Amino acid sequence: MMDWLFERFPLAMLARRNLSRARTRSALAMLGVVIGVVAISSLGVFGVAFKLSFLQGASFGKTVLVVPGEDAGGLLSPNQVSKVKANVEGDDAVYGLKQREEEFEHLRTSGTVSVYGMEEPTRFVSAARGSIPDPWREQVVVGHDTAEDYDVGPGDSIRLGNRSYRVAAVLADQPRAGALRSLDTGILVPISTFDGEGYTQVHVRTDSPNEANETAMLLRERLGFGREERYRIIDFRETIRQFNRQMSTINLFLLGVGGISLLVAGISILNVQLMSVIERREEIGVLRAVGYGRFDILRLMLGESTLLGVVGAVIGAGLSVGLGLLINQQLLGDPFAFTAAGIRYIGIGFAFGVGAAVLSGIYPAWKAANERPVEALRD
């Protein structure tokens, strides 16, 4: 393939021959391009994959929270929760949470944990070990982190406050930044044990952040009447926007880091080409003497720097794809989960690599093209 390319483009063949004269210098300059392209591409792919993994696991973006307002006395009554359900299409998307703090004991360990009561928990959470009982009376389900901290598992006996319970299951680890993330460090108990206490919050699940925003606006309109503030409606659209802005800033910073690598590579290529011009003054003089014009010399020298950039950028892009596969596997669970934005960063890295090489070769090429044949041959 490369031989066919060089046969079709003699200038590329000459550029390869000239670069092979100083293989070590050329290889080091090309390595700088490779590092710069990998830095820009892989860091960009990492930023995109991290953002996507966060938003995929962030169920809070699709959830609307209804919490007690200033005039609600700190808790939502069952009647208030019913009003929320009545104003949301499909009450299976609405569930209330009750919460309190209790002293926890298991064997010789103890501490204070958050205890939660949830309506029909099997619809919203799943067990990693054991099974969530249905119907549910005298057993508890322990959060993932609580189980690890206190070495608790299904079948163990624990004590909450003044009552003893048997552990039925350990919850699966909740999604990062999920609406129920707090359950990881808590314990889920039958909601009947709260003895008529009010709800601390109500979750309204939707299919997208946009739908969550529309639902929040609807609830504010229907529940926000009167002088008393009994409800406070929270959606996370602005939080997601702020997160996107922060990720854009981080991506720009990462591009800057990669750009510094390419700047170093460009200086290296500039040095290689300047040394080449000095070492080949006599050859350049001969070429000028036999009829090569300034533009021909300019093309030849630029061809060499471009070849360095293209080969280095191709290698760098290939390595970036390999690193992207690893990044996607770690963050998204699918090595081929490339998005258009991730591929674009690889293209940007490739373009920057070639561009840096070409720009770095302009001055040496100009210097070589303006050599006077007589002076070059005399030297």
C-alpha positions as a Python dict, from the first residue, in 0.01 Angstrom:
ca = {
    (1, 'M'): (0, 0, 0),
    (2, 'M'): (275, 246, 97),
    (3, 'D'): (485, 150, -208),
    (4, 'W'): (187, 218, -436),
    (5, 'L'): (140, 554, -267),
    (6, 'F'): (504, 649, -315),
    (7, 'E'): (493, 542, -682),
    (8, 'R'): (191, 760, -745),
    (9, 'F'): (337, 1054, -553),
    (10, 'P'): (714, 1087, -615),
    (11, 'L'): (728, 1382, -375),
    (12, 'A'): (622, 1150, -92),
    (13, 'M'): (894, 903, -194),
    (14, 'L'): (1158, 1176, -183),
    (15, 'A'): (1027, 1293, 155),
    (16, 'R'): (1051, 941, 296),
    (17, 'R'): (1405, 899, 161),
    (18, 'N'): (1519, 1225, 309),
    (19, 'L'): (1362, 1153, 649),
    (20, 'S'): (1522, 809, 660),
    (21, 'R'): (1864, 975, 659),
    (22, 'A'): (1807, 1091, 1016),
    (23, 'R'): (1586, 815, 1141),
    (24, 'T'): (1633, 880, 1511),
    (25, 'R'): (1549, 1249, 1486),
    (26, 'S'): (1254, 1177, 1257),
    (27, 'A'): (1124, 902, 1487),
    (28, 'L'): (1144, 1127, 1792),
    (29, 'A'): (962, 1408, 1609),
    (30, 'M'): (696, 1163, 1495),
    (31, 'L'): (664, 1030, 1850),
    (32, 'G'): (581, 1382, 1967),
    (33, 'V'): (296, 1396, 1717),
    (34, 'V'): (172, 1054, 1831),
    (35, 'I'): (170, 1163, 2196),
    (36, 'G'): (-9, 1489, 2113),
    (37, 'V'): (-278, 1318, 1906),
    (38, 'V'): (-332, 1051, 2173),
    (39, 'A'): (-352, 1320, 2442),
    (40, 'I'): (-617, 1522, 2260),
    (41, 'S'): (-818, 1226, 2130),
    (42, 'S'): (-816, 996, 2432),
    (43, 'L'): (-876, 1277, 2682),
    (44, 'G'): (-1166, 1399, 2470),
    (45, 'V'): (-1311, 1048, 2443),
    (46, 'F'): (-1271, 1006, 2819),
    (47, 'G'): (-1458, 1331, 2884),
    (48, 'V'): (-1746, 1229, 2656),
    (49, 'A'): (-1767, 877, 2803),
    (50, 'F'): (-1755, 1009, 3160),
    (51, 'K'): (-2033, 1257, 3089),
    (52, 'L'): (-2245, 988, 2923),
    (53, 'S'): (-2190, 739, 3207),
    (54, 'F'): (-2288, 1003, 3463),
    (55, 'L'): (-2607, 1100, 3280),
    (56, 'Q'): (-2701, 736, 3217),
    (57, 'G'): (-2669, 656, 3586),
    (58, 'A'): (-2817, 984, 3701),
    (59, 'S'): (-3178, 887, 3750),
    (60, 'F'): (-3218, 1208, 3951),
    (61, 'G'): (-3234, 1394, 3619),
    (62, 'K'): (-3550, 1204, 3535),
    (63, 'T'): (-3701, 1241, 3882),
    (64, 'V'): (-3907, 1521, 4032),
    (65, 'L'): (-3889, 1557, 4409),
    (66, 'V'): (-4183, 1685, 4611),
    (67, 'V'): (-4075, 1782, 4961),
    (68, 'P'): (-4251, 1967, 5244),
    (69, 'G'): (-4282, 2341, 5198),
    (70, 'E'): (-4224, 2601, 5464),
    (71, 'D'): (-4580, 2565, 5595),
    (72, 'A'): (-4601, 2185, 5585),
    (73, 'G'): (-4460, 2122, 5931),
    (74, 'G'): (-4159, 1926, 5805),
    (75, 'L'): (-4358, 1630, 5667),
    (76, 'L'): (-4608, 1556, 5391),
    (77, 'S'): (-4934, 1401, 5504),
    (78, 'P'): (-5090, 1099, 5326),
    (79, 'N'): (-5354, 1336, 5191),
    (80, 'Q'): (-5087, 1558, 5037),
    (81, 'V'): (-4918, 1258, 4880),
    (82, 'S'): (-5253, 1154, 4733),
    (83, 'K'): (-5287, 1500, 4577),
    (84, 'V'): (-4948, 1461, 4412),
    (85, 'K'): (-5050, 1122, 4271),
    (86, 'A'): (-5381, 1264, 4147),
    (87, 'N'): (-5196, 1526, 3941),
    (88, 'V'): (-4953, 1285, 3776),
    (89, 'E'): (-5055, 1054, 3493),
    (90, 'G'): (-4993, 698, 3603),
    (91, 'D'): (-4955, 686, 3980),
    (92, 'D'): (-4720, 387, 3943),
    (93, 'A'): (-4452, 646, 3869),
    (94, 'V'): (-4505, 809, 4211),
    (95, 'Y'): (-4375, 672, 4540),
    (96, 'G'): (-4337, 822, 4884),
    (97, 'L'): (-4044, 789, 5122),
    (98, 'K'): (-4039, 807, 5499),
    (99, 'Q'): (-3718, 850, 5690),
    (100, 'R'): (-3583, 860, 6043),
    (101, 'E'): (-3256, 802, 6223),
    (102, 'E'): (-3213, 500, 6450),
    (103, 'E'): (-2943, 325, 6647),
    (104, 'F'): (-2818, 14, 6469),
    (105, 'E'): (-2656, -291, 6632),
    (106, 'H'): (-2510, -606, 6481),
    (107, 'L'): (-2291, -838, 6687),
    (108, 'R'): (-2035, -604, 6845),
    (109, 'T'): (-2076, -318, 6601),
    (110, 'S'): (-2317, -31, 6632),
    (111, 'G'): (-2389, 310, 6486),
    (112, 'T'): (-2659, 548, 6369),
    (113, 'V'): (-2821, 478, 6033),
    (114, 'S'): (-3097, 628, 5824),
    (115, 'V'): (-3405, 406, 5817),
    (116, 'Y'): (-3639, 435, 5519),
    (117, 'G'): (-3994, 325, 5453),
    (118, 'M'): (-4105, 292, 5092),
    (119, 'E'): (-4431, 202, 4924),
    (120, 'E'): (-4401, -119, 4717),
    (121, 'P'): (-4019, -121, 4710),
    (122, 'T'): (-3996, -418, 4472),
    (123, 'R'): (-4114, -187, 4191),
    (124, 'F'): (-3822, 52, 4235),
    (125, 'V'): (-3526, -133, 4387),
    (126, 'S'): (-3375, -480, 4353),
    (127, 'A'): (-3174, -711, 4577),
    (128, 'A'): (-2815, -815, 4513),
    (129, 'R'): (-2839, -1093, 4773),
    (130, 'G'): (-3149, -1252, 4917),
    (131, 'S'): (-3495, -1132, 4815),
    (132, 'I'): (-3721, -844, 4917),
    (133, 'P'): (-4017, -999, 5103),
    (134, 'D'): (-4371, -957, 4977),
    (135, 'P'): (-4580, -921, 5189),
    (136, 'W'): (-4338, -742, 5418),
    (137, 'R'): (-4375, -734, 5796),
    (138, 'E'): (-4088, -817, 6031),
    (139, 'Q'): (-3782, -823, 5805),
    (140, 'V'): (-3552, -549, 5675),
    (141, 'V'): (-3344, -489, 5362),
    (142, 'V'): (-2997, -347, 5414),
    (143, 'G'): (-2831, -97, 5180),
    (144, 'H'): (-2523, -200, 4983),
    (145, 'D'): (-2275, 21, 5173),
    (146, 'T'): (-2432, -52, 5512),
    (147, 'A'): (-2397, -425, 5450),
    (148, 'E'): (-2025, -381, 5375),
    (149, 'D'): (-1958, -144, 5665),
    (150, 'Y'): (-2124, -368, 5926),
    (151, 'D'): (-2061, -706, 5757),
    (152, 'V'): (-2431, -786, 5736),
    (153, 'G'): (-2593, -1037, 5502),
    (154, 'P'): (-2925, -1216, 5444),
    (155, 'G'): (-3031, -1419, 5746),
    (156, 'D'): (-2840, -1210, 5999),
    (157, 'S'): (-3015, -1067, 6300),
    (158, 'I'): (-2985, -693, 6369),
    (159, 'R'): (-3136, -446, 6611),
    (160, 'L'): (-3289, -110, 6523),
    (161, 'G'): (-3381, 102, 6820),
    (162, 'N'): (-3570, -128, 7056),
    (163, 'R'): (-3671, -392, 6801),
    (164, 'S'): (-3493, -689, 6651),
    (165, 'Y'): (-3520, -779, 6282),
    (166, 'R'): (-3400, -1047, 6045),
    (167, 'V'): (-3216, -927, 5730),
    (168, 'A'): (-3404, -1048, 5422),
    (169, 'A'): (-3179, -903, 5153),
    (170, 'V'): (-2897, -667, 5063),
    (171, 'L'): (-2988, -404, 4806),
    (172, 'A'): (-2805, -379, 4476),
    (173, 'D'): (-2571, -82, 4452),
    (174, 'Q'): (-2778, 218, 4344),
    (175, 'P'): (-2677, 405, 4025),
    (176, 'R'): (-2426, 683, 4072),
    (177, 'A'): (-2610, 1010, 4141),
    (178, 'G'): (-2938, 815, 4133),
    (179, 'A'): (-3251, 939, 4306),
    (180, 'L'): (-3230, 651, 4556),
    (181, 'R'): (-2856, 669, 4610),
    (182, 'S'): (-2911, 741, 4982),
    (183, 'L'): (-3049, 388, 5029),
    (184, 'D'): (-2695, 251, 4991),
    (185, 'T'): (-2603, 383, 5334),
    (186, 'G'): (-2939, 313, 5497),
    (187, 'I'): (-3181, 35, 5585),
    (188, 'L'): (-3520, -24, 5425),
    (189, 'V'): (-3793, -133, 5668),
    (190, 'P'): (-4166, -204, 5629),
    (191, 'I'): (-4344, 127, 5589),
    (192, 'S'): (-4596, 12, 5851),
    (193, 'T'): (-4328, 53, 6121),
    (194, 'F'): (-4349, 430, 6083),
    (195, 'D'): (-4688, 427, 6263),
    (196, 'G'): (-4864, 692, 6057),
    (197, 'E'): (-4575, 934, 6041),
    (198, 'G'): (-4573, 1171, 5747),
    (199, 'Y'): (-4364, 1141, 5432),
    (200, 'T'): (-4028, 1318, 5406),
    (201, 'Q'): (-4042, 1327, 5026),
    (202, 'V'): (-4227, 1199, 4721),
    (203, 'H'): (-4050, 1090, 4401),
    (204, 'V'): (-4214, 1127, 4061),
    (205, 'R'): (-4031, 922, 3798),
    (206, 'T'): (-4033, 1022, 3430),
    (207, 'D'): (-3865, 900, 3113),
    (208, 'S'): (-3640, 1199, 3042),
    (209, 'P'): (-3509, 1523, 3197),
    (210, 'N'): (-3737, 1724, 2965),
    (211, 'E'): (-4041, 1529, 3081),
    (212, 'A'): (-3929, 1578, 3442),
    (213, 'N'): (-3915, 1954, 3385),
    (214, 'E'): (-4264, 1957, 3232),
    (215, 'T'): (-4401, 1750, 3522),
    (216, 'A'): (-4241, 1986, 3773),
    (217, 'M'): (-4399, 2288, 3602),
    (218, 'L'): (-4738, 2114, 3603),
    (219, 'L'): (-4713, 2030, 3974),
    (220, 'R'): (-4606, 2383, 4062),
    (221, 'E'): (-4909, 2516, 3877),
    (222, 'R'): (-5159, 2275, 4036),
    (223, 'L'): (-5016, 2247, 4387),
    (224, 'G'): (-4872, 2593, 4435),
    (225, 'F'): (-5201, 2776, 4490),
    (226, 'G'): (-5298, 2959, 4810),
    (227, 'R'): (-5093, 3158, 5056),
    (228, 'E'): (-4946, 2858, 5235),
    (229, 'E'): (-4641, 2687, 5087),
    (230, 'R'): (-4714, 2323, 5162),
    (231, 'Y'): (-4514, 2180, 4870),
    (232, 'R'): (-4172, 2245, 4728),
    (233, 'I'): (-4117, 2102, 4381),
    (234, 'I'): (-3760, 2021, 4278),
    (235, 'D'): (-3637, 1917, 3935),
    (236, 'F'): (-3274, 1888, 3829),
    (237, 'R'): (-3274, 2043, 3484),
    (238, 'E'): (-3057, 2335, 3590),
    (239, 'T'): (-2823, 2092, 3769),
    (240, 'I'): (-2778, 1897, 3446),
    (241, 'R'): (-2717, 2218, 3252),
    (242, 'Q'): (-2454, 2322, 3503),
    (243, 'F'): (-2295, 1978, 3483),
    (244, 'N'): (-2282, 2006, 3101),
    (245, 'R'): (-2118, 2347, 3127),
    (246, 'Q'): (-1862, 2213, 3373),
    (247, 'M'): (-1786, 1916, 3148),
    (248, 'S'): (-1738, 2152, 2851),
    (249, 'T'): (-1487, 2350, 3056),
    (250, 'I'): (-1307, 2031, 3158),
    (251, 'N'): (-1294, 1913, 2796),
    (252, 'L'): (-1142, 2246, 2690),
    (253, 'F'): (-881, 2207, 2962),
    (254, 'L'): (-803, 1853, 2843),
    (255, 'L'): (-770, 1979, 2486),
    (256, 'G'): (-529, 2242, 2616),
    (257, 'V'): (-317, 1969, 2777),
    (258, 'G'): (-310, 1782, 2446),
    (259, 'G'): (-235, 2106, 2263),
    (260, 'I'): (77, 2156, 2478),
    (261, 'S'): (194, 1809, 2373),
    (262, 'L'): (147, 1902, 2008),
    (263, 'L'): (329, 2231, 2062),
    (264, 'V'): (629, 2036, 2189),
    (265, 'A'): (596, 1803, 1889),
    (266, 'G'): (583, 2101, 1654),
    (267, 'I'): (903, 2244, 1803),
    (268, 'S'): (1067, 1905, 1759),
    (269, 'I'): (964, 1891, 1392),
    (270, 'L'): (1086, 2248, 1344),
    (271, 'N'): (1422, 2147, 1486),
    (272, 'V'): (1444, 1836, 1266),
    (273, 'Q'): (1364, 2031, 953),
    (274, 'L'): (1605, 2315, 1033),
    (275, 'M'): (1884, 2063, 1094),
    (276, 'S'): (1792, 1894, 769),
    (277, 'V'): (1816, 2224, 578),
    (278, 'I'): (2161, 2295, 727),
    (279, 'E'): (2291, 1946, 651),
    (280, 'R'): (2152, 1944, 297),
    (281, 'R'): (2253, 2291, 179),
    (282, 'E'): (2475, 2146, -91),
    (283, 'E'): (2201, 1909, -210),
    (284, 'I'): (1950, 2194, -219),
    (285, 'G'): (2199, 2403, -419),
    (286, 'V'): (2239, 2121, -673),
    (287, 'L'): (1860, 2087, -707),
    (288, 'R'): (1831, 2462, -766),
    (289, 'A'): (2117, 2450, -1017),
    (290, 'V'): (1956, 2174, -1228),
    (291, 'G'): (1626, 2357, -1257),
    (292, 'Y'): (1428, 2311, -934),
    (293, 'G'): (1245, 2632, -851),
    (294, 'R'): (1179, 2779, -510),
    (295, 'F'): (825, 2640, -510),
    (296, 'D'): (959, 2289, -582),
    (297, 'I'): (1199, 2308, -286),
    (298, 'L'): (920, 2448, -71),
    (299, 'R'): (692, 2157, -166),
    (300, 'L'): (968, 1904, -99),
    (301, 'M'): (1046, 2034, 249),
    (302, 'L'): (680, 2077, 340),
    (303, 'G'): (618, 1724, 212),
    (304, 'E'): (868, 1591, 465),
    (305, 'S'): (708, 1765, 762),
    (306, 'T'): (360, 1670, 638),
    (307, 'L'): (468, 1305, 609),
    (308, 'L'): (593, 1316, 968),
    (309, 'G'): (260, 1462, 1078),
    (310, 'V'): (38, 1225, 879),
    (311, 'V'): (218, 908, 987),
    (312, 'G'): (233, 1023, 1350),
    (313, 'A'): (-134, 1128, 1344),
    (314, 'V'): (-243, 794, 1193),
    (315, 'I'): (-56, 601, 1462),
    (316, 'G'): (-190, 834, 1731),
    (317, 'A'): (-548, 802, 1606),
    (318, 'G'): (-516, 422, 1602),
    (319, 'L'): (-385, 419, 1959),
    (320, 'S'): (-664, 659, 2060),
    (321, 'V'): (-926, 421, 1922),
    (322, 'G'): (-772, 140, 2127),
    (323, 'L'): (-771, 354, 2441),
    (324, 'G'): (-1128, 460, 2361),
    (325, 'L'): (-1233, 94, 2359),
    (326, 'L'): (-1086, 50, 2708),
    (327, 'I'): (-1242, 373, 2836),
    (328, 'N'): (-1586, 284, 2702),
    (329, 'Q'): (-1562, -64, 2854),
    (330, 'Q'): (-1474, 75, 3196),
    (331, 'L'): (-1722, 364, 3203),
    (332, 'L'): (-2008, 245, 2982),
    (333, 'G'): (-1975, -133, 2986),
    (334, 'D'): (-1957, -144, 2604),
    (335, 'P'): (-1621, -96, 2428),
    (336, 'F'): (-1791, 9, 2103),
    (337, 'A'): (-2014, 274, 2263),
    (338, 'F'): (-1850, 555, 2065),
    (339, 'T'): (-2063, 863, 2019),
    (340, 'A'): (-2037, 1123, 1744),
    (341, 'A'): (-1871, 1358, 1995),
    (342, 'G'): (-1610, 1096, 2087),
    (343, 'I'): (-1527, 1023, 1723),
    (344, 'R'): (-1510, 1397, 1659),
    (345, 'Y'): (-1237, 1430, 1922),
    (346, 'I'): (-1033, 1162, 1744),
    (347, 'G'): (-1076, 1359, 1420),
    (348, 'I'): (-975, 1679, 1598),
    (349, 'G'): (-664, 1510, 1735),
    (350, 'F'): (-570, 1384, 1388),
    (351, 'A'): (-624, 1727, 1230),
    (352, 'F'): (-425, 1902, 1503),
    (353, 'G'): (-139, 1654, 1461),
    (354, 'V'): (-112, 1707, 1086),
    (355, 'G'): (-167, 2081, 1121),
    (356, 'A'): (106, 2120, 1384),
    (357, 'A'): (352, 1932, 1163),
    (358, 'V'): (271, 2141, 854),
    (359, 'L'): (292, 2470, 1043),
    (360, 'S'): (623, 2367, 1198),
    (361, 'G'): (764, 2290, 854),
    (362, 'I'): (676, 2625, 695),
    (363, 'Y'): (977, 2823, 819),
    (364, 'P'): (1241, 2554, 740),
    (365, 'A'): (1080, 2507, 397),
    (366, 'W'): (1086, 2882, 334),
    (367, 'K'): (1449, 2899, 445),
    (368, 'A'): (1547, 2614, 214),
    (369, 'A'): (1354, 2761, -81),
    (370, 'N'): (1538, 3093, -45),
    (371, 'E'): (1886, 2942, -43),
    (372, 'R'): (2099, 3087, -327),
    (373, 'P'): (2234, 2803, -541),
    (374, 'V'): (2580, 2958, -581),
    (375, 'E'): (2628, 3016, -207),
    (376, 'A'): (2495, 2671, -121),
    (377, 'L'): (2732, 2501, -367),
    (378, 'R'): (3028, 2713, -253),
    (379, 'D'): (2970, 2609, 110),
}
